[in-house]
Amino acid sequence: MKVVYVTGCLGFIGSHVTKACLELGWQVRGVDNITYAGHPEILNEFSEYKNFVFEKKDINELDWLYDCDYVINTAAETHVDNSIVDANKFVESNVGGVHNLLKLIRTKENYRMPTLLHFSTDEVYGDIIDGMHKEDDMLKPSNPYSATKAAADQLVTAWGRTYGLPYVIVRPTNNYGKWQYPEKLIPKTCKYLSMGRKIPIHEQGKPVRNWLHAADTANAITTIIESGDKAINQIYNICGGFEQENMKTITSIIQCYWEADVKPDEYVDFKYTRQGQDVRYAVDDSKLRSLGWKPEREFDKEIMGIVQFYKQNFIW
């Protein structure tokens, strides 16, 4: 049995990771500050597990770690547009929060330091027109959000080398699923359709993104942990291999929402641009697949149910 912390346990990806750990019978201490993007109602589900304990706290204010095997850090500010408007919270959470976790883990160095499993992002590599980024590629973040995530990655690897702190860094691609905050593309598109408003689209919808179900990401995390010492001090891309232009994704959402083969033109607004926009993200996840992981869910089979969920559940 593993004993793990999951920071950001009420967030989108964090909640999926928490559930995956709980279902394996691991002892889970969930930490969350319940920000605007958190879902406190998920606590009702988690409280049914006897192996779950919750602590409401910002990772910057966490001052003690109980003995554990892993600290799985999913807590972060993640929306690119918000970081462009004001990066202060991103630096505080994504850099300062990780620094605090590293300090706390170091306090265990005279006994047994837990492994920090840190969630980064494929965006730290910057964009790529052709091919795929591998884990040892140079980091070239394009916006304040990805810059703070890259900075955190550097802190983690530096603490690993200087202090012998054990770590794993994961860099997942775009995740999708239920209960994602509607600043992200899929729930945002559904919300605009529900309100009868046109969907704002950056760069004519031409940027290419890779999509992976959050449950598959959570399974990647448990696969890495269960692989043992060979995963320690390693970096893993998490991808899945399904990519398409944003406009195609939005078209699928619109057609699933109306359950008809409608044309998207009347539902979208193409006048928007994003500073520092990345043209395409793509990562090679063969290193992770060598551990025995592979995605189990297909985007085209999942999207209808997910869109109908957001159609029936308005998220503020």
N, C-alpha and C positions, 0 to 999 in steps of 0.2 A: 504494500500500500504506500502511495506517495502522500506527502503533506505539502500543499502548495498554497501560496498566495495568488490571487488574481486581482490585480489593480485595474480599475475601470470595469468592474464585473457587471455593471448595469448598462454599459454601453452596448453598441451593436455587436461588434466582434467579441468583446469581453464576455457578454452574456452567453454566446455560443461556446466559447472556450470553457466558461464556468460549468455549463451544463454537461459538456463532454467529460470533464474531469469528475463531476459528481456521479455520472452514470457508470464510471469505472470504479466507483467506490473510494476514490481518493478523498482525503480530508481537505476541504477548501475553506480558506478564509478570504472572503471577498471584501475588497476595499473600493469605495467609490464616494466621490464628493457630491454626486447627484447634480450634475450641471444640466444645462438646458437640453443636452442631447441624451441624457440618461433616461432610463425607464424604470422608476421605482416600483411599478406594478409587478415587475418580474420577481421582486422579493417574495411575493406570495407563492410563486412556484418554487423558488429555491428554498424557502423555509420549510417545505415539506420533506426536504432531505435532512436526515439527522447528522450528516457529515458536512454541513454548511454552517458557517458563522459569518456574520456581516459586521463590518466596521465602517461607519460613515466618516471619511476623512480624505482630505486632499493629500496627494502623495508628497507634496512639499512639506506638509505638517506631520507626516508619519514620523514618530520618534522611537519606535521600538519594533523589532521583528521577533516573533516567537520562532522557536526552532522549526525549520522546514527544509524541504528538499529543493524547491524551486520558488522563485518569485517571478511570476508571469506578468509582465508589464504591458497591458493594453491601454492604459490611461494616457490620453493625449488630446490636444486640440488638433483637428484633422482637416478642416475645410479651407481649401486654398483661397477662395474669395475673401473669407474673413481675415486670413493672414495678410492679404494684400492691403486691406483697409487698415488693420492695426495688428502688428506682430507681437505686441507686448505679452499677451497671454500665451502665445505659442512659445516664446522664449522661456517664460516662467514655468510652464507645464512640461514642455517637450525636452527642454535642456535642464532647467533647475530641478524639476521633479525627478528626472533620471539621476542627476548628481546626488540628490538626497538618498535615493534607493541604493546607489553604490556605496555611499557612506555607511548606511545601515548594515548592508551585507558585510562590509569590512569589519564591523564590530564583532563578527563571529569568527574572525581569522584564527583565534587561539583554540577554537574547537573545530567546527566544520562549517565553512561558508556555504550557504545555499547557492545554487546556480541562478543567475539572472537570465531569464528568457525574455529578451526585449523585442517588442514589435516595432520594426522600422517600416519602410514602404519601398515599393519599386521606384518611386519618384526620386529617390536620392541619386539615382544614376543619371537623371535627366532624360531627355527623349532620345529616340534612336529611329532613324528612317528605315533601315533594313537590318535584319539579323536580330539577335537577342543579347541582353546584358548577362554576364556571368558574375558570380559573387565577388571575384577579385578585380572587377573593372573599377576604374576611377569614378569617384562620386562627383557629379556635376549638377547639383540641384538648381532648379530654375526659378523657384519662388520662395518666399519666406517660410512657408510651411515645410517644404522639403528640405530647406536649409537647416531648420531646427532639428529635423529628424536625422540629417546627416551629422550634425554636430553631436547629437546624442550617441550615434553609432561610434564616433571617434572617442568619446568619453569611455564608452563600454570597453572597446578594444584596448585603450590605454590603461584602464584599471586592470584589465586582464594581464597585460604585460608587466606593469609596474608592481602590482600587489598580488598577482596570482589569483585574481578573482575569476571564478569560473562563469562562463557566459555562453549564451546562444543568441544570435541575432537572426530574426526572420524578416524577410522583405516580401510581403504579399502584394499581389496585384489588386485591382478594384474588386471589392466584395459586394455581393448582393444577397437579399433575403428579406425576411419579415422584420418589422420593428426598427428599420433604419431611419434615422432622422431625415426629414424632408429637405435638407440642404443638398443631399446627394441626388444623383441624376434620376434614378428610378422612382423613388418616392416623391421627389419634387415634381416630376412630370405628372404623376398620378394626382398630386394635390392641385396642380394648375388646371388639370382637366376637370376635377371635381368642382373647382371654383368658377369654371367657365372662362378662364383667362388663357391667353396665348403663352406658350412655353418659351422662355428665353433660351436661345441656342447660341453658344459661342462659335465663332469661326465657321459659320455655315454647317455646323455639325460634322466637319471633316476630321477632327482629331480621332485617333484610333485608341481604343482602350481594350484591355484584357479583362475578362469577367470570371469570377470564381465564387461559388456559393460559400457563405460564411461557415456552414457546417463542415464543408470540406477543408476549410482553413483550420477549423478547430481540430479536425481529425489529423491534420498535418502536425499540429502541436503535440498531441498525445503520441503520435508516431515517433516524433523526435525525442520526446522524454523517455519513451519506452525503449529506445534504441541504446540507451545507456551512455557510457563514457565516450564512445566514439563520436558522439555529437557535441561534446563539450568543446568550447572555444572555436566553434564553427559558425558559418553564416549560411543560411539557406534561403534561396528564392522560393516563393510559393506562387504558382501560376495556374496551371490547368490547361493552357493552350487554346482557349477560345477568345478570339479577338474580332472586333468589327468597329466600323465608324460609329460615332455617337448618333448620327442621324438614323442609321439603321436600327440602333437600339431604341431610339425614341419612336420610330415608326412601329416597331413591334409592340411597344407599350401602348400606343394609341389604338392599334388594332385589337389588342387584348382587352383594353378598357371598354371599347364599344362592342367587342365581340363581333367585329365585321371588318371586311377588307377595305377600310376607308383610306383616302389619301391624306397625308399628314399636313399638307400645305396650309390649310385654314386654321390649324391648331398651333402653329409655331411662329416665333418672332426671331428673325435672323440678324437683327441689328446689333447684337451684343458681341463684344470682344473681351478677352481676358489678357491682362498684362502677363508676360512671361509664359504664355500658353505652350505646353508641350504637345508636339505633333503626334507622337506615338510612344507608348510605353510597351516594352516587351522584355521578358526575362526568361532565362533558361533554368528550368527547375529539375534538370536531370539528377543533380546531386541529392535532392530530396527524394526523388523517385527511387534512387538506389537503396533507400532505407525501406522500401516496400509500399510507400504511399502512392496513391493515385486518386484523382477526383472521381466521385461517384455520381454527381449530379450534372445534367446537361442543361445549359442555359435555355435552349429552345423548348425544353420540356417543362422547365420550372417557371418560366416567366408568366404564363397565364395565371397560375395560382397566386403568385406573388402580387401581380397587378390587381387581381380581384380582392386580395387581402387589403391593399391600400385603398381600393375603391370603397370598401366597407368600413374601414377604420381611419377616420380623419385624425391625423397627428398634428398638433399645434406646432 
